[in-house]
Amino acid sequence: MHTGTSQIDEISTGERAARIFCASNLVPAPGKYLLAWALSEPDTPLPAPVFLAETCPGGFYAAAPLPVAWIPGTTLHLTGPLGRGFHLPAIARRVVLVSLGATPARLLALIRPALAQGASVSLLCANPPANLPLAVEILPPDSLTEMAAWADYLALDLPRERLPELALAALAGQTMLEVLLETPLPCGGLGECGVCAVVAGRKIWLACKDGPVFEGRQLI
C-alpha cells in the first residue's frame, strides 16, 4: 500500500470521469481501488473510492462516479491500491464483461488487456460508453445466460443488493467467473467497520479487503 498526492487534470461526464496525475505505484490494477480525499475539503468525513477505467501517461483515468465537488486542479491525497482486483487469465480468448449497475466504467480497464492477448470481448450493459474499441461487441444485459455459455472468462459488476438475484452457481459452473461488488468502502480494510460486509457462501466477507472482486465460487 502506498500514499501520495495527486492532481485532477481533466473532468468528463463519461465513464472515464477524471484524468488523475499520480505516481505509477498509485495506479490501481483493474478492480482494485484507492481511497481519495480532496485536500480542499478537510472536513469531509469519509474518503471516496477511486477505480481505474483506463491508464494514461503520468497517471490514469478514474471510473465514474466521482464526487461532484472534484474539479480540474483539485489536489487529492491517495491511499492504496487496496483490495483484490480482477485476474484476467492469460489463456482467456472469449471475454464477457457484464454491468448490472448504473455504469460499466469499472469494467473498462479489462478491455485493452483482453484485446492485447487476442481475446474476443463482449460488453453487456444498458448504457454503452462512447469511444470503445471497434472490436468490442455491445449487447444488452439480458444476454447474460447465453453469453456465459460462450465465455471462458466472465466479469460481473453489480450492486451488492442485486447479488441474490443471480444464479451464480450456474454461471460459475460454466466458466471462470469474477464479481466486482458495488458497495461503500469507507475504511479500506484498515478499520474492519463492517459497512461493506457481504454474507455469502456461509461466510461473512468484507468487500474492502476480501474483494471488492470475488471469485464466483466464494459467493455461492
Secondary structure as the mmCIF struct_conf table of DSSP 4:
data_model
#
loop_
_struct_conf.conf_type_id
_struct_conf.id
_struct_conf.beg_label_comp_id
_struct_conf.beg_label_asym_id
_struct_conf.beg_label_seq_id
_struct_conf.end_label_comp_id
_struct_conf.end_label_asym_id
_struct_conf.end_label_seq_id
STRN STRN1 HIS A 2 ILE A 11
BEND BEND1 THR A 13 GLU A 15
STRN STRN2 ARG A 16 PHE A 21
HELX_RH_3T_P HELX_RH_3T_P1 SER A 24 LEU A 26
BEND BEND2 VAL A 27 VAL A 27
HELX_LH_PP_P HELX_LH_PP_P1 PRO A 28 ALA A 29
TURN_TY1_P TURN_TY1_P1 PRO A 30 GLY A 31
STRN STRN3 TYR A 33 ALA A 38
TURN_TY1_P TURN_TY1_P2 LEU A 39 SER A 40
TURN_TY1_P TURN_TY1_P3 PRO A 42 ASP A 43
BEND BEND3 PRO A 45 LEU A 46
HELX_LH_PP_P HELX_LH_PP_P2 PRO A 47 PRO A 47
STRN STRN4 ALA A 48 CYS A 56
TURN_TY1_P TURN_TY1_P4 PRO A 57 GLY A 58
STRN STRN5 GLY A 59 ALA A 63
BEND BEND4 ALA A 64 ALA A 64
HELX_LH_PP_P HELX_LH_PP_P3 PRO A 65 PRO A 65
TURN_TY1_P TURN_TY1_P5 VAL A 68 ALA A 69
TURN_TY1_P TURN_TY1_P6 PRO A 72 GLY A 73
STRN STRN6 THR A 75 LEU A 82
BEND BEND5 GLY A 83 GLY A 83
STRN STRN7 ARG A 84 ARG A 84
TURN_TY1_P TURN_TY1_P7 ALA A 90 ILE A 91
STRN STRN8 ARG A 94 SER A 99
BEND BEND6 GLY A 101 ALA A 102
HELX_RH_3T_P HELX_RH_3T_P2 ALA A 105 LEU A 110
HELX_RH_AL_P HELX_RH_AL_P1 ILE A 111 ALA A 116
TURN_TY1_P TURN_TY1_P8 GLN A 117 GLY A 118
STRN STRN9 SER A 120 LEU A 124
BEND BEND7 ALA A 126 ASN A 127
HELX_LH_PP_P HELX_LH_PP_P4 PRO A 128 PRO A 129
BEND BEND8 ALA A 130 ASN A 131
TURN_TY1_P TURN_TY1_P9 LEU A 134 ALA A 135
STRN STRN10 GLU A 137 LEU A 139
HELX_RH_3T_P HELX_RH_3T_P3 PRO A 141 SER A 143
HELX_RH_AL_P HELX_RH_AL_P2 LEU A 144 TRP A 150
BEND BEND9 ASP A 152 ASP A 152
STRN STRN11 TYR A 153 PRO A 159
HELX_RH_3T_P HELX_RH_3T_P4 ARG A 160 GLU A 165
BEND BEND10 LEU A 166 LEU A 166
HELX_RH_AL_P HELX_RH_AL_P3 LEU A 168 GLN A 174
BEND BEND11 THR A 175 THR A 175
STRN STRN12 MET A 176 GLU A 182
BEND BEND12 PRO A 186 CYS A 187
TURN_TY1_P TURN_TY1_P10 GLY A 188 GLY A 189
BEND BEND13 LEU A 190 GLY A 191
BEND BEND14 GLY A 194 GLY A 194
TURN_TY1_P TURN_TY1_P11 VAL A 195 CYS A 196
STRN STRN13 ALA A 197 ALA A 200
TURN_TY1_P TURN_TY1_P12 GLY A 201 ARG A 202
STRN STRN14 LYS A 203 LEU A 206
TURN_TY1_P TURN_TY1_P13 ALA A 207 ASP A 210
STRN STRN15 PRO A 212 PRO A 212
STRN STRN16 VAL A 213 GLU A 215
HELX_RH_3T_P HELX_RH_3T_P5 GLY A 216 LEU A 219
#
